[in-house]
Amino acid sequence: MYNLEAAKYGTTMSLGYILLNIDKEGTPSTQLGPKIGIEKSSLSRTLRLMEEEGLIYRKTDKVDRRITRIFLTRYGLEKRKDARSAVLTFNNRVLDAIPPEKLETFKEVIEQITDIAISFEPSKRVQ
């Protein structure tokens, strides 16, 4: 659903997600991947594409020159607003359609599934 909505704005869900997670004061590229759950190689490719499209720019940190910070351009800020609007529209549709107690149950169940996935060991599969 997010990809379909993002396509209306000429982007993808992953680009929108990255736009939403870049801080105003810049985000170190090494923190961005773990923050949004994208592998290093995919993130590098996506950031390169975003830079080519004029959504972001990179700047070496003034204090620690080993760190490269990612910033949004004006165009990137516009696209960030589009992404935020799409997420809020979808969230409001969900909140309007599903009673709060059902959403709370869903959150509890998805947290349990996440915990199981994190601690999953293939050797302990149930036969």
Secondary structure in CASP SS format (residue, H / E / C, confidence):
PFRMAT SS
TARGET T0000
AUTHOR 0000-0000-0000
METHOD secondary structure of the structure
MODEL  1
M C 1.00
Y H 1.00
N H 1.00
L H 1.00
E H 1.00
A H 1.00
A H 1.00
K H 1.00
Y C 1.00
G C 1.00
T C 1.00
T C 1.00
M H 1.00
S H 1.00
L H 1.00
G H 1.00
Y H 1.00
I H 1.00
L H 1.00
L H 1.00
N C 1.00
I C 1.00
D C 1.00
K C 1.00
E C 1.00
G C 1.00
T E 1.00
P E 1.00
S H 1.00
T H 1.00
Q H 1.00
L H 1.00
G H 1.00
P H 1.00
K H 1.00
I H 1.00
G C 1.00
I C 1.00
E C 1.00
K H 1.00
S H 1.00
S H 1.00
L H 1.00
S H 1.00
R H 1.00
T H 1.00
L H 1.00
R H 1.00
L H 1.00
M H 1.00
E H 1.00
E H 1.00
E C 1.00
G C 1.00
L C 1.00
I E 1.00
Y E 1.00
R E 1.00
K E 1.00
T E 1.00
D C 1.00
K C 1.00
V C 1.00
D C 1.00
R C 1.00
R C 1.00
I C 1.00
T E 1.00
R E 1.00
I E 1.00
F E 1.00
L E 1.00
T C 1.00
R H 1.00
Y H 1.00
G H 1.00
L H 1.00
E H 1.00
K H 1.00
R H 1.00
K H 1.00
D H 1.00
A H 1.00
R H 1.00
S H 1.00
A H 1.00
V H 1.00
L H 1.00
T H 1.00
F H 1.00
N H 1.00
N H 1.00
R H 1.00
V H 1.00
L H 1.00
D H 1.00
A H 1.00
I C 1.00
P C 1.00
P H 1.00
E H 1.00
K H 1.00
L H 1.00
E H 1.00
T H 1.00
F H 1.00
K H 1.00
E H 1.00
V H 1.00
I H 1.00
E H 1.00
Q H 1.00
I H 1.00
T H 1.00
D H 1.00
I H 1.00
A H 1.00
I H 1.00
S H 1.00
F C 1.00
E C 1.00
P H 1.00
S H 1.00
K H 1.00
R C 1.00
V C 1.00
Q C 1.00
END
